[in-house]
């Protein structure tokens, strides 16, 4: 059975030209996050991309949905994660400019290379066990 690689191995080494390029990328993100005019634009998709580009476990960007009412109304514990994966993959395929918070450090070519490692939302939902336990009945 296939397992999902939660950490995209050696991402900084394979996607960035050199250490200075990687450090500029991190600096650009820091500026975007700390800028009051742009930080509200940084959605879950951008935070997930940032984790993926850094080679971090991107599932840690999410917490499981545990609200009993939401679960009773059809949501699943991983809905937000799956929706975010769907958006990222769709945006990359449609050519949406996801490079804005990263200034000129991330190019569409880098995102295209990264997309080879991003699981589809469908694959993830069908092949991955929940990463957090859902609410247990009392």
C-alpha positions as CSV (number, residue, x, y, z in Angstrom):
1,X,0.0,0.0,0.0
2,X,1.3,3.4,-0.9
3,X,1.9,5.8,2.0
4,X,1.9,9.6,1.7
5,X,5.2,11.3,2.3
6,X,4.1,14.1,4.6
7,X,7.5,15.8,4.4
8,X,8.7,16.7,0.9
9,X,12.3,15.6,1.2
10,X,15.1,18.0,0.6
11,X,12.8,20.6,-0.8
12,X,15.1,23.6,-0.2
13,X,18.0,21.9,-1.9
14,X,16.1,20.7,-4.9
15,X,13.9,23.7,-5.6
16,X,16.1,26.6,-4.7
17,X,19.3,27.7,-6.6
18,X,21.4,28.1,-3.5
19,X,21.4,28.9,0.2
20,X,21.1,32.7,-0.5
21,X,18.0,32.1,-2.7
22,X,16.4,30.1,0.1
23,X,17.2,32.8,2.7
24,X,15.7,35.5,0.4
25,X,12.6,33.3,0.1
26,X,12.3,33.1,3.9
27,X,12.9,36.8,4.3
28,X,10.2,37.6,1.7
29,X,7.7,35.5,3.6
30,X,8.6,37.1,6.9
31,X,8.0,40.5,5.4
32,X,4.6,39.5,3.9
33,X,3.5,38.0,7.3
34,X,4.5,41.0,9.3
35,X,3.1,43.6,6.8
36,X,-0.4,44.7,8.0
37,X,-1.4,45.4,4.4
38,X,-0.7,41.8,3.2
39,X,-0.9,39.4,6.1
40,X,-4.7,39.2,5.9
41,X,-4.3,38.0,2.3
42,X,-2.2,34.9,3.4
43,X,-4.8,32.1,3.3
44,X,-4.3,28.5,4.4
45,X,-3.1,27.8,0.9
46,X,-0.2,30.2,1.2
47,X,0.8,28.9,4.6
48,X,0.7,25.3,3.3
49,X,2.8,26.2,0.3
50,X,5.3,27.9,2.6
51,X,5.6,24.7,4.6
52,X,5.9,22.5,1.5
53,X,8.5,24.7,0.0
54,X,10.5,24.5,3.2
55,X,10.2,20.7,3.2
56,X,8.2,20.7,6.4
57,X,5.3,18.5,7.4
58,X,2.5,20.6,5.9
59,X,-0.3,18.6,7.6
60,X,0.7,20.5,10.8
61,X,-0.8,23.6,9.2
62,X,-4.2,22.1,10.0
63,X,-6.2,20.8,13.0
64,X,-9.0,18.3,12.7
65,X,-12.6,19.5,12.6
66,X,-14.0,18.4,15.9
67,X,-17.2,20.4,16.2
68,X,-19.9,17.7,16.6
69,X,-22.5,19.9,14.7
70,X,-20.2,20.2,11.7
71,X,-19.4,16.5,11.7
72,X,-23.1,15.6,12.1
73,X,-23.8,17.8,9.0
74,X,-21.4,16.0,6.7
75,X,-18.1,17.5,7.3
76,X,-15.1,15.2,7.9
77,X,-12.2,15.8,10.2
78,X,-9.9,16.5,7.3
79,X,-12.2,18.7,5.1
80,X,-10.1,21.8,5.5
81,X,-6.8,20.0,4.5
82,X,-8.4,18.3,1.5
83,X,-10.0,21.6,0.4
84,X,-6.7,23.4,0.6
85,X,-4.9,20.6,-1.4
86,X,-7.6,20.9,-4.0
87,X,-7.2,24.7,-4.2
88,X,-3.4,24.6,-4.4
89,X,-3.4,22.0,-7.2
90,X,-6.2,23.8,-9.1
91,X,-4.5,27.2,-8.8
92,X,-1.1,25.8,-10.0
93,X,-2.8,24.1,-13.0
94,X,-4.8,27.3,-13.9
95,X,-1.7,29.5,-13.6
96,X,-2.9,31.6,-10.6
97,X,-0.1,33.7,-9.4
98,X,0.8,32.2,-6.0
99,X,4.2,33.8,-6.0
100,X,3.1,37.2,-4.6
101,X,3.9,36.8,-0.9
102,X,7.3,35.3,-1.9
103,X,8.4,38.3,-4.0
104,X,10.6,37.2,-6.8
105,X,12.0,34.3,-5.0
106,X,9.4,31.8,-6.1
107,X,8.7,31.4,-9.8
108,X,5.9,29.6,-11.6
109,X,8.6,27.0,-12.6
110,X,9.4,26.3,-9.0
111,X,5.7,25.9,-8.2
112,X,5.3,23.6,-11.2
113,X,8.2,21.4,-10.0
114,X,6.7,21.4,-6.5
115,X,3.3,20.3,-7.8
116,X,4.8,17.0,-8.8
117,X,5.1,16.2,-5.1
118,X,1.7,17.5,-4.0
119,X,-0.9,14.8,-3.6
120,X,-4.3,15.3,-5.2
121,X,-7.1,15.9,-2.8
122,X,-8.8,12.8,-4.1
123,X,-5.8,10.6,-3.7
124,X,-5.2,12.0,-0.1
125,X,-8.8,11.4,1.0
126,X,-8.9,7.9,-0.5
127,X,-5.4,6.7,0.7
128,X,-4.6,8.4,3.9
129,X,-5.8,7.6,7.3
130,X,-7.0,10.6,9.4
131,X,-4.0,12.4,10.8
132,X,-5.9,13.3,14.0
133,X,-8.5,11.4,15.9
134,X,-12.1,12.7,15.4
135,X,-14.2,13.6,18.3
136,X,-15.0,10.5,20.3
137,X,-18.6,9.9,21.5
138,X,-19.0,10.3,25.2
